[in-house]
Every structure is written in C-alpha cells, then in structure tokens.
Amino acid sequence: MSRPVLDGGSFQMRPLTAQDVHALHALTGTPTLTETAERLDTFLQHWDVYGIGPWLLWRGQPDGVVGMCGIYRLPGWDHPSLAYVLAPAARGQRVSSRLLATLERRLQADGFALALLETGSDQFEAVRLYERAGYQRRAAFGGYPDNGLSLFFEKHL
C-alpha cells in the first residue's frame, strides 16, 4: 500500500514525515520535543511495517495544520483502528465527520470491512459523532484495558 495524499474536501491529508515534529508537538501537547520525536518515529515505523499509519491534516497551505488522523494495526488484531486529534480551532466545523468518512473510504479501498474506534468515556461529542456515523458499541479490543475510562466502537463498512 502506498502513502497517499487524501482529499477530505475542506482539508487535505498527507502522511506524516520526519519534518512534521514541530507541527505534531504543537498539536498533541506532548511534554517535550524529544518525546514528540520518539512518538513520530513510532508512527513512521508503523507505515513501514503495516502500509498504513497517520496523516497530517491541513487547510490551505501545508503549514495550516488542523489535526492528525490515522489508521493503525494493533498487534494480534485483524482489523485496523481509527484515531484522530483536531486542533481546537478546527473543532465544531464538521471536520470530524468528513475525516471519519475519508478514513472509512480508505479502509474500504484497502480491502477492510470493519472499522474500530476507542474514545474516552467522557468524550461526549466523539461518542455522539460515532453513533451518528453508524458505529456500535463493542467490547474492548487490541490490548486496551476495559477499565471504564474508554468506550469501544465498531462499524461494518
């Protein structure tokens, strides 16, 4: 599988590169730039191992970063998991629903029939988004603990 640039309508998605360390650091709020660089290295290795991974989202110019999203394979699990984070300025603009639809299309194009998600139990907006998009609650997956702090979802594509 290639590392494609994806069109999300009002935003573009491109695979993360080693040059994205500062944008990723600003977006995730990781305590140190060194920790962000280590996390970025893990993300880049994911692309190499599984052929899928995280994208950076931007509007307009490539330095207009509005978020990060990804399709991840978890060890010992046959189905990929979706994840994303948006910059506060991008929230409330329906970016999440378009992003979710774009990731689902990518999964289908790569031959996957099931999408998985995990979110915090206090992430009410995310839960509402997933349920509106047709996701159903399910048991914990991929080594996540079932400790009441997370909710798990799946959608047959």
C-alpha positions as CSV (number, residue, x, y, z in Angstrom):
1,M,0.0,0.0,0.0
2,S,1.2,3.5,-0.9
3,R,1.3,6.5,1.4
4,P,-1.2,8.6,-0.4
5,V,-2.3,12.2,0.0
6,L,-6.1,12.1,0.6
7,D,-8.7,14.8,-0.1
8,G,-11.1,15.4,2.8
9,G,-13.0,18.2,1.0
10,S,-12.2,21.3,3.0
11,F,-8.9,19.8,4.1
12,Q,-6.0,17.7,2.8
13,M,-4.4,14.7,4.4
14,R,-0.8,13.7,3.8
15,P,1.3,11.0,5.5
16,L,3.4,12.3,8.4
17,T,7.1,12.8,7.7
18,A,10.1,13.3,9.9
19,Q,9.9,17.1,9.2
20,D,6.5,17.2,11.0
21,V,7.9,17.0,14.5
22,H,7.1,20.7,15.4
23,A,3.6,20.5,14.0
24,L,2.9,17.3,15.8
25,H,4.3,18.7,19.0
26,A,2.0,21.7,18.9
27,L,-1.0,19.6,18.1
28,T,-0.5,16.9,20.7
29,G,0.9,18.8,23.6
30,T,3.5,16.1,24.3
31,P,5.6,17.4,27.2
32,T,9.0,17.6,25.3
33,L,10.0,17.8,21.7
34,T,12.2,14.7,22.3
35,E,9.1,12.7,23.3
36,T,7.3,14.0,20.2
37,A,10.2,13.0,18.0
38,E,10.1,9.5,19.5
39,R,6.3,9.3,19.0
40,L,6.8,10.4,15.4
41,D,9.4,7.8,14.8
42,T,6.9,5.1,16.0
43,F,4.3,6.5,13.7
44,L,6.7,6.4,10.7
45,Q,7.7,2.8,11.6
46,H,4.0,1.9,11.6
47,W,3.8,2.9,7.9
48,D,6.9,0.8,7.1
49,V,5.5,-2.3,8.9
50,Y,1.8,-2.2,8.1
51,G,1.5,0.0,5.0
52,I,-0.9,2.4,6.8
53,G,-0.5,4.9,9.5
54,P,-1.1,8.6,10.4
55,W,-1.8,11.6,8.2
56,L,-1.4,15.3,9.0
57,L,-4.5,17.4,8.2
58,W,-4.2,20.9,6.8
59,R,-6.2,23.6,5.2
60,G,-4.9,25.9,2.6
61,Q,-1.1,26.0,2.9
62,P,0.6,22.8,4.2
63,D,1.6,24.7,7.3
64,G,-2.0,25.3,8.2
65,V,-2.2,22.1,10.3
66,V,-5.6,21.4,11.8
67,G,-5.2,17.9,13.0
68,M,-3.8,14.4,12.7
69,C,-5.5,11.1,12.0
70,G,-4.5,7.6,11.4
71,I,-5.4,4.0,10.6
72,Y,-3.5,1.7,12.9
73,R,-3.0,-2.0,13.1
74,L,-2.8,-3.4,16.6
75,P,-0.6,-6.4,17.4
76,G,-2.6,-9.6,17.2
77,W,-5.7,-7.9,15.8
78,D,-7.0,-8.5,12.3
79,H,-8.9,-5.2,11.9
80,P,-7.5,-1.7,11.9
81,S,-8.3,1.0,14.4
82,L,-9.0,4.7,13.6
83,A,-7.7,7.6,15.6
84,Y,-7.5,11.3,15.3
85,V,-6.9,14.6,17.1
86,L,-8.0,18.1,16.0
87,A,-6.6,21.4,16.9
88,P,-9.1,23.4,19.0
89,A,-9.6,25.9,16.1
90,A,-10.8,23.1,13.8
91,R,-13.5,21.8,16.2
92,G,-17.2,22.5,15.6
93,Q,-16.7,22.8,11.8
94,R,-17.8,19.2,10.8
95,V,-14.1,18.3,10.1
96,S,-14.5,15.2,12.3
97,S,-17.4,13.7,10.3
98,R,-15.7,14.4,7.0
99,L,-12.4,13.0,8.4
100,L,-14.2,9.8,9.6
101,A,-15.8,9.3,6.2
102,T,-12.5,9.8,4.4
103,L,-10.8,7.2,6.7
104,E,-13.6,4.8,6.1
105,R,-13.3,5.1,2.3
106,R,-9.5,4.5,2.7
107,L,-10.2,1.3,4.7
108,Q,-12.6,0.1,2.1
109,A,-10.1,0.8,-0.7
110,D,-7.5,-1.2,1.2
111,G,-10.0,-4.1,1.5
112,F,-11.1,-3.8,5.1
113,A,-14.7,-4.4,6.1
114,L,-14.6,-3.4,9.7
115,A,-13.5,-0.1,11.4
116,L,-12.7,0.1,15.1
117,L,-12.6,3.1,17.4
118,E,-11.7,3.8,21.0
119,T,-12.5,7.0,22.8
120,G,-12.6,8.3,26.4
121,S,-15.9,7.7,28.2
122,D,-16.1,11.5,28.9
123,Q,-15.7,12.4,25.2
124,F,-19.4,13.1,24.7
125,E,-19.0,14.8,21.3
126,A,-17.0,12.0,19.9
127,V,-19.5,9.4,21.1
128,R,-22.3,11.3,19.5
129,L,-20.3,11.6,16.2
130,Y,-19.5,7.8,16.1
131,E,-23.1,6.8,16.9
132,R,-24.5,9.2,14.2
133,A,-22.0,7.7,11.8
134,G,-23.3,4.2,12.4
135,Y,-20.8,2.9,14.9
136,Q,-22.0,0.4,17.5
137,R,-20.5,-0.1,20.9
138,R,-18.5,-3.3,21.4
139,A,-16.1,-5.0,23.8
140,A,-12.5,-3.7,24.3
141,F,-10.0,-4.7,21.6
142,G,-6.3,-4.7,20.8
143,G,-5.0,-4.8,24.3
144,Y,-6.9,-1.8,25.6
145,P,-8.0,-2.3,29.2
146,D,-11.7,-2.5,29.8
147,N,-11.5,-0.2,32.8
148,G,-14.5,2.1,32.3
149,L,-12.3,5.0,31.1
150,S,-12.7,4.1,27.4
151,L,-15.6,3.2,25.1
152,F,-15.1,1.0,22.1
153,F,-16.9,1.1,18.8
154,E,-17.1,-0.8,15.5
155,K,-18.7,-0.3,12.1
156,H,-19.1,-2.8,9.3
157,L,-18.2,-0.9,6.1
